[in-house]
Amino acid sequence: MREGVPQGGVISLTLFLIYINDLVSNLQRFVLNTLHADDLAIWSSDTSAGTASVRIQPLTR
């Protein structure tokens, strides 16, 4: 990985939260998410597992 913050640093958690906070605004429709202290969970459901899987893949630009 090219991005990151020093592990165990005093400000690391705050910087990480700022970093992941913008990720949820870029998720596709029908992709649900929840942000916890230092974690991000995303999921999608559909009658087709393939469709749900494609939805949670990052968009390429």
C-alpha positions as CSV (number, residue, x, y, z in Angstrom):
1,M,0.0,0.0,0.0
2,R,1.2,3.5,-0.8
3,E,-1.2,5.2,1.6
4,G,-1.4,4.9,5.4
5,V,-0.5,6.4,8.7
6,P,2.1,5.3,11.3
7,Q,0.7,2.5,13.4
8,G,0.5,3.5,17.1
9,G,0.9,7.3,16.4
10,V,-1.1,9.7,18.5
11,I,-2.9,11.2,15.5
12,S,-3.0,8.1,13.4
13,L,-6.6,7.2,14.2
14,T,-7.9,10.7,13.4
15,L,-6.0,10.7,10.1
16,F,-7.4,7.3,9.2
17,L,-10.9,8.3,10.0
18,I,-10.5,11.4,7.8
19,Y,-9.2,9.1,5.0
20,I,-12.0,6.6,5.1
21,N,-14.8,9.1,5.8
22,D,-14.9,10.1,2.1
23,L,-15.1,6.5,0.8
24,V,-18.8,6.1,1.6
25,S,-19.8,9.0,-0.6
26,N,-18.3,7.2,-3.6
27,L,-20.2,3.9,-3.1
28,Q,-22.7,2.9,-5.7
29,R,-26.5,2.8,-5.2
30,F,-27.7,-0.3,-3.3
31,V,-24.4,-0.6,-1.4
32,L,-24.9,-0.2,2.3
33,N,-22.3,0.8,4.8
34,T,-21.5,1.4,8.4
35,L,-18.6,3.3,9.9
36,H,-17.3,2.3,13.3
37,A,-14.4,3.7,15.4
38,D,-11.6,2.5,13.0
39,D,-13.5,0.2,10.7
40,L,-15.6,0.4,7.5
41,A,-18.1,-2.3,6.5
42,I,-19.8,-2.4,3.1
43,W,-22.4,-4.9,1.8
44,S,-24.9,-5.4,-0.9
45,S,-27.6,-8.0,-1.3
46,D,-29.5,-9.2,-4.4
47,T,-31.1,-12.4,-5.7
48,S,-28.0,-12.9,-7.7
49,A,-24.7,-13.2,-5.8
50,G,-22.9,-12.1,-9.0
51,T,-24.8,-8.8,-9.1
52,A,-24.2,-8.1,-5.4
53,S,-20.5,-8.9,-5.8
54,V,-20.2,-6.5,-8.8
55,R,-21.9,-3.7,-6.9
56,I,-19.3,-3.6,-4.1
57,Q,-16.4,-3.6,-6.5
58,P,-14.7,-0.2,-6.8
59,L,-15.5,1.9,-9.8
60,T,-12.6,2.4,-12.2
61,R,-12.1,5.8,-13.6
